[in-house]
Amino acid sequence: MKNETQNTIGNRIKEARERAGLLQSDLAKEVGFASPTAISLIENDERKVNAEVLGKIADALHVDVNDLLGKEAKKADFMYALRADKDLTNNDREKIKDFYNFIKNKK
């Protein structure tokens, strides 16, 4: 079981940064901070992060903001996405759905 300090926003940012292979100085530059100290303070939960900065951090790390917040991201509904594409015919949608189910059941 994770302890409380491992489940902080700072720790999640640090883990995402390390997975991305970035140094604190790299992330600071991407976010627009003058020095990596700001990233260090955020990762150690000694500095709060506002929504705008959190969005920049998520973009720089190529992660969803919800991952950094510790929230489970909702999965996109495949059929909803198909219905939203107005360029597809009903026949196209059925073929795509059949192919999707074929691949899904192949696993």
N, C-alpha and C positions, 0 to 999 in steps of 0.2 A: 504494500500500500504506500502511495506517495505521501510524503509529509507535506505540510502546508506550504513550506518555503519553495518546494519544487513546483507548485501549481500556481505560481504568481505570473502576472503578465510579463514582468521582467525576465523571469526564467524562460517563459515561452518564446520571448523575443530572442534571448540568447541562444536557445536551442535551434531556432529557425535560422539565425545568423550563421551558426556553426555548420548547419546542414547545407547552407548556401555557399559555404567556403569563404565567407567574408570576415575580415578583421573589423574590429570596432571602428577603426579609422575609415575603412571603406564604407561602412554603413553611415557613419557620420557625414561623409562627403555626399553620399546619395540623398540623404535626408535634408542636407543644407546646414548642418551644424558646423561651427568653426573648429571644433576639436572632438576627439573621441571620448572625452570626459563625459559629455552629455549622454552618450550611449552607455557608458559604464554605469553612470548613476541610474539610468532607466533600468538596466538589466539587474542592478542590485536593489531595485525598488526604493531608491533614495530620491528619485525624481519622478513626479507624475508625468503622464503623457496625455496630451489632449487628442481629440478625435482627428484633427488635421495631421498631426505628426504621426499618429498611429497608422493612418491611411498611407502616408509616405513610406513608413517603415514596411508595411505589408507589401506595397508595390515594389520596393527595393528588394525585398526578400522573396517575391513571387509567391506569396501565400495569401490566403483569405484573411481579412481582418477578424472574422469569427474564430479562426484558429488561434490568433494571438490573444483573443478575449477568453479563450477556453470554452467557446460554445461550439456545439456540433453544427456544421454547415448542412443545410438542407440539400438533399440530392435533387437534381433537376428531373422533373417528370418527363420521360422520353416522349410519351404520347402528346403531352402538352406542347412540347417543342415542335413536334410534327404538325400539329393543328395550327400553330402560330405561323408556319411558313406558307404564305398565301400563293407562292409560285408552284407548289406541288399539287398534282391532281389527286383525287381519291385513290386512283389506281397506283400512283407513285407511293402514296402513304402506305397502302397495303403491302406493296413489295418491300418497302423499307422495314415495315413492322415484321413481316415474315423473315427477312434476312436477320434482323436483330434477334428475334426469337431463336432462329437457327444457331447463331453464334453463341447466344446465351446458354442454350441447352447443350452445346458441344463441350462446354467446360466440364 
